[in-house]
Amino acid sequence: MNIKEILSRCDHTLLAQTATWKEIQAICDDGMKYGCASVCIPASFVKQAAAYVDGKLPICTVIGFPNGYDTTAAKCFMATDAVENGAEEVDMVVINLGWVKDQKWDDLLAEIRAVKAACKGRLLKVIIECCFLTDEEKIKMCEIVTASGAEYIKTSTGFGTGGATREDVALFAKHVGPNVKIKAAGGIADLKDAEDFINLGASRLGTSRIVKAVKAMEQK
């Protein structure tokens, strides 16, 4: 798999709490230069970044991030606000972990569907934060995301106790429906990791490191 193909699947990401506009501008520049799938940035920068890239690169943002325990109404407002500001993709921490542990499956499904509607046709990626779930819970969430109408299921925020694992991506690939794609995020360290996750079934990678790795190769 060539580097260009790997880069085309990367959501080039900067979600640090201390991110500045200068840093956001830099990852937008990199995203455009290297042909990334999108840049994934905090919601407060979406409008400025959308104007800056001027249609040359999709802007992705996060809602309910990173804990997922906002109310459904709050998540819907955040999704609509992000879309109105220019986001073309929304990564949602739908998983209220307490609801998963309480097996409130109908509530989880209803929430994803509500946020999907609030996205007004834009892509929705549902983060289930695998590091906090059992395999049985992950499989159930594969079923719920498949039924929800969301386009993607995503492994991790990168802010939990663990990121993407090969085992989780393989589990997703086995249990999601054909309408759902997979995004692996968190801890994807290098091009070998990226290729492994893609071969296991990931269509997108959430990472800040792949562009950095390519830049380092160019400087050698």
Wavefront OBJ file of the C-alpha trace (Angstrom):
o trace
v 0.000 0.000 0.000
v 1.496 3.321 -1.025
v 1.870 6.335 1.223
v -0.569 8.450 -0.774
v -3.330 5.884 -0.256
v -2.672 5.749 3.480
v -2.731 9.545 3.747
v -6.039 9.669 1.866
v -7.613 7.704 4.717
v -6.236 9.866 7.513
v -8.299 12.318 9.499
v -5.341 14.553 10.397
v -6.157 15.355 14.003
v -5.473 18.036 16.594
v -7.771 17.971 19.618
v -5.428 19.133 22.371
v -7.076 21.421 24.897
v -4.370 24.029 24.309
v -4.609 24.043 20.488
v -4.135 27.502 18.982
v -5.286 28.882 15.640
v -1.704 28.864 14.381
v -1.509 25.121 15.097
v -4.925 24.476 13.517
v -3.857 26.458 10.453
v -0.720 24.319 10.189
v -2.618 21.015 10.207
v -5.035 22.416 7.626
v -2.027 23.246 5.445
v -0.674 19.740 5.931
v -4.059 18.160 5.281
v -4.363 19.970 1.970
v -0.744 19.319 0.969
v -0.816 15.601 1.725
v -4.330 14.807 0.526
v -5.783 13.754 3.868
v -9.414 12.663 4.188
v -10.121 15.551 6.578
v -8.747 17.530 9.481
v -10.377 16.757 12.818
v -10.339 19.822 15.073
v -12.154 21.367 18.060
v -15.590 22.799 17.316
v -14.540 26.330 18.249
v -12.208 26.434 15.223
v -14.571 24.954 12.632
v -15.920 28.169 11.134
v -12.470 29.769 10.828
v -10.919 26.592 9.422
v -13.726 26.062 6.900
v -13.179 29.567 5.573
v -9.409 29.022 5.516
v -9.461 25.773 3.482
v -12.203 27.161 1.195
v -13.559 23.792 0.112
v -10.174 22.190 -0.509
v -10.368 19.865 2.521
v -13.268 18.485 4.603
v -13.484 19.809 8.148
v -14.345 17.280 10.852
v -15.097 18.071 14.483
v -16.081 16.302 17.691
v -19.168 16.595 19.861
v -19.899 15.224 23.323
v -16.138 14.953 23.581
v -14.379 13.214 25.255
v -16.730 11.769 27.894
v -20.036 11.283 26.085
v -22.323 12.026 29.020
v -23.881 15.243 27.707
v -27.631 15.114 27.190
v -29.034 14.103 23.833
v -30.369 17.642 23.344
v -26.913 19.091 23.978
v -25.283 16.691 21.504
v -27.881 17.527 18.865
v -27.287 21.241 19.356
v -23.521 20.748 19.065
v -23.929 18.711 15.876
v -26.188 21.282 14.239
v -23.944 24.139 15.309
v -20.890 22.362 13.885
v -22.604 21.717 10.556
v -23.852 25.293 10.303
v -20.291 26.482 10.919
v -18.995 24.386 8.029
v -18.227 20.911 9.381
v -18.685 18.207 6.775
v -18.074 15.371 9.231
v -18.982 14.919 12.896
v -17.275 12.509 15.275
v -19.659 11.872 18.154
v -18.942 10.390 21.558
v -22.412 8.958 21.701
v -21.522 6.405 24.236
v -22.824 7.383 27.583
v -20.847 4.652 29.279
v -23.317 4.472 32.146
v -26.078 3.726 29.656
v -24.001 0.918 28.170
v -23.335 -0.565 31.592
v -27.063 -0.236 32.395
v -27.899 -1.843 29.037
v -30.070 1.081 27.945
v -29.835 -0.017 24.339
v -32.999 1.733 23.132
v -31.816 5.043 24.586
v -28.420 4.695 22.915
v -30.005 3.928 19.555
v -32.442 6.831 19.866
v -29.621 9.217 20.713
v -27.496 8.257 17.715
v -30.493 8.596 15.419
v -31.280 12.027 16.852
v -27.708 13.237 16.356
v -27.638 11.780 12.852
v -30.721 13.840 12.013
v -29.061 16.929 13.528
v -26.091 16.437 11.197
v -28.297 17.346 8.231
v -26.838 14.772 5.879
v -23.191 15.122 6.891
v -21.097 12.114 7.848
v -21.498 10.873 11.420
v -18.843 8.761 13.095
v -19.864 7.187 16.414
v -17.081 6.764 18.975
v -17.719 3.908 21.369
v -14.488 4.199 23.441
v -13.486 0.536 23.300
v -11.056 0.697 26.207
v -13.995 0.926 28.635
v -16.145 -1.820 27.098
v -16.252 -5.601 27.176
v -16.236 -7.514 23.904
v -19.935 -8.280 24.427
v -20.667 -4.551 24.814
v -18.607 -3.731 21.723
v -20.567 -6.288 19.684
v -23.860 -4.832 20.932
v -22.708 -1.344 19.958
v -21.802 -2.637 16.488
v -25.429 -3.757 16.176
v -26.782 -0.429 17.453
v -24.569 1.716 15.224
v -25.532 -0.454 12.246
v -29.215 0.169 12.998
v -28.746 3.897 13.623
v -27.980 5.207 10.143
v -24.531 6.519 11.148
v -21.838 6.036 8.529
v -18.955 5.051 10.817
v -18.143 3.328 14.073
v -14.959 4.611 15.701
v -12.764 2.910 18.276
v -11.588 5.667 20.575
v -11.289 9.318 21.500
v -7.584 9.097 22.232
v -8.384 10.577 25.639
v -9.358 7.324 27.385
v -7.135 4.651 28.882
v -6.337 3.130 25.495
v -6.561 3.728 21.766
v -7.248 1.604 18.718
v -6.225 -2.040 18.801
v -6.016 -4.510 15.970
v -8.330 -6.824 17.895
v -11.057 -4.194 18.142
v -10.917 -3.301 14.457
v -11.139 -6.987 13.548
v -14.098 -7.361 15.922
v -15.867 -4.395 14.325
v -15.262 -5.797 10.837
v -16.922 -9.036 11.867
v -19.991 -7.483 13.507
v -20.960 -4.217 11.774
v -23.356 -4.192 8.856
v -22.304 -3.439 5.277
v -23.570 0.140 5.629
v -21.064 0.968 8.398
v -17.401 1.805 7.906
v -14.706 1.671 10.575
v -12.474 4.414 11.915
v -9.487 3.461 14.066
v -8.164 6.247 16.291
v -5.751 6.683 19.148
v -2.197 5.404 19.291
v -1.617 4.861 15.564
v 2.095 5.482 15.697
v 3.549 4.891 12.242
v 2.922 3.800 8.668
v 3.126 0.104 9.584
v 0.365 0.578 12.163
v -1.692 2.494 9.627
v -1.361 -0.217 6.989
v -2.229 -2.942 9.505
v -5.432 -1.175 10.558
v -6.467 -0.590 6.948
v -5.860 -4.238 6.071
v -8.015 -5.277 9.045
v -10.915 -3.226 7.752
v -10.487 0.418 8.793
v -11.555 2.927 6.150
v -10.389 5.919 8.193
v -7.576 6.561 10.654
v -7.681 9.277 13.290
v -4.083 10.270 13.888
v -1.666 13.155 14.113
v 1.400 10.984 13.586
v 1.157 9.751 10.006
v 1.684 13.145 8.391
v 4.555 13.737 10.834
v 6.077 10.393 9.825
v 5.850 11.265 6.134
v 7.429 14.671 6.766
v 10.276 12.992 8.644
v 10.849 10.644 5.704
v 10.990 13.597 3.312
v 13.676 15.258 5.403
v 16.035 12.285 5.296
l 1 2 3 4 5 6 7 8 9 10 11 12 13 14 15 16 17 18 19 20 21 22 23 24 25 26 27 28 29 30 31 32 33 34 35 36 37 38 39 40 41 42 43 44 45 46 47 48 49 50 51 52 53 54 55 56 57 58 59 60 61 62 63 64 65 66 67 68 69 70 71 72 73 74 75 76 77 78 79 80 81 82 83 84 85 86 87 88 89 90 91 92 93 94 95 96 97 98 99 100 101 102 103 104 105 106 107 108 109 110 111 112 113 114 115 116 117 118 119 120 121 122 123 124 125 126 127 128 129 130 131 132 133 134 135 136 137 138 139 140 141 142 143 144 145 146 147 148 149 150 151 152 153 154 155 156 157 158 159 160 161 162 163 164 165 166 167 168 169 170 171 172 173 174 175 176 177 178 179 180 181 182 183 184 185 186 187 188 189 190 191 192 193 194 195 196 197 198 199 200 201 202 203 204 205 206 207 208 209 210 211 212 213 214 215 216 217 218 219 220
